Amino acid sequence: MWAVVQVPEESTRPLNPRQPVVPKPGRHRKPMTAPRTQKSKASKAKAVLLTVVAVVVFLGILVTAVYFIKQLIDSKYFFCKHSLKFIPIDQACDGKEDCAKGEDEITCVASFKVNTTYPVRLTSAWNVLQVYSPGSGWRSVCGEDWTQQHTETACKQLGYTNKPRSTSIPVAILISSLKPGPFTAVRPGTTTKPIHQATIDRTQCKSGSVVSLSCSDCGEVGSQDRIVGGTDAFIEDWPWQVSLQMGGSHVCGGSLVSPQWVVTAAHCFADKKEVSRWRVVSGRTYMSTLGGSYVDRIIVNGDYSAVRNDYDIALMRLSSPLSVGESRRPVCLPPYALGLQAGAAMIVTGWGYLKENGKINPSLQKASVPLIDWATCASPTVYGGSITPRMICAGYLEGKVDACQGDSGGPLVHFTSSQWHLVGVVSWGIGCGQARKPGVYCNTEEMLSWIHTVIDKNP
């Protein structure tokens, strides 16, 4: 039997009625916008990048302009800091105080004469240590009672020191002038005294040997010309070479003999005596006028004669020491009586002219030149009486290969005992590469006492 089920009537009322929404005044639906495309995002990023590049370029141009404007001003004027005024650069270091407190006469090139003998030196190719006293003269130091502390003390007196060490050299194999003495030896318990004050004279060495010193890694290079007749060079092979600059221009060359001292020529400062304007650029194969080390002292030899070019040597002290590395390393000062013979191979380096009346070359040059016998160079057919005992000559009498303008103050070096030694400083000559007019150099060996004294008195 089928049951009949009554179906309720269909209702139009929603099962889940919502509350009516009453719009509030002031509130509106945001208009719909199309989503950003990848192309529009890229355009905006490109615009930002161009803006950044433009700002960087503008700042670069501004900095460069300020740098060159400063260089131009520095080349023409000296700024008096206390009185806040500029004076013509020619009035600085002229012996008259034009600035308040005389500041224009304070930082000037100094002159220094040495009337005494520096009491410590190395001599001969063996680097034999000798000490000096007015009563006994020069004496070679015997090996007995010698200690590492004595080595360090002696090397410190001689300048640039790095891992100093000593060896014993038998008297029997010394050059004939050293074999007979005189000798001296250190007294026990004198390790803290300067070496020349710690010795006592001896007629002979009980040990049968003398002390030889190796004070540093000077003159060492990792491998092995803007010179007339020269060839291209790399600063890593000649890391002591520096450029002396003023007002952003190369003036002279120079040689590092310690991380803080540069040897150069006195004539480089004939009319450029204001110290703070100089910069020393190091570690560069290609000439650069940017950067460089500040200089706080320039000292020329007090016996320098501009008329005769005699005693043509000067020292520059950097405001702070350089970091020694592959492209910056001091050259060794030569020992006394190195004994170089005519024809010995020399190397001269620099950025000077490639030809007479030329211009500074941007890349470092080197040239090999032989040492010329002093008597030959001083002969009437070469330079005659213009050559003094403080000078040596190197080059070819037929000419062609020579130092030139812009090389002044730079190094003339010789390789011996596994190190390069600074045997000369580019000084003068007649023309560049002319026949019978070779390059003339200040003889560094003759200036050793002056160099050591200046460095010792200006620590």
Secondary structure, 3 states (H helix, E strand, C coil): CCCCCCCCCCCCCCCCCCCCCCCCCCCCCCCCCCCCCHHHHHHHHHHHHHHHHHHHHHHHHHHHHHHHHHHHHHHHEEEECCCCEEEEHHHCCCCCCCCHHHHHHCCECEEECCCCCCCEEEECCCCEEEEEECCCEEEEEECCCCCHHHHHHHHHHHCCCCCCEEEEEEHHHCCCCCCCCCEEEECCCCCCCCHHHCEEEECCCCCCEEEEEECCCCCCCCCCCCCECCEECCCCCCCCEEEEEECCEEEEEEEEEECCEEEECHHHHCCCCEHHHEEEEECCCECCCCCCEEEEEEEEECCCECCCCECCCEEEEECCCCCCCCCCCCCECCCECCCCCCCCEEEEEECCCCCCCCCCCCECEEEEEEEECHHHHCCCCCCHHHCCCCEEEECCCCCCCECCCCCCCCEEEEEECCEEEEEEEEEECCCCCCCCCCEEEEEHHHHHHHHHHHHHHCC
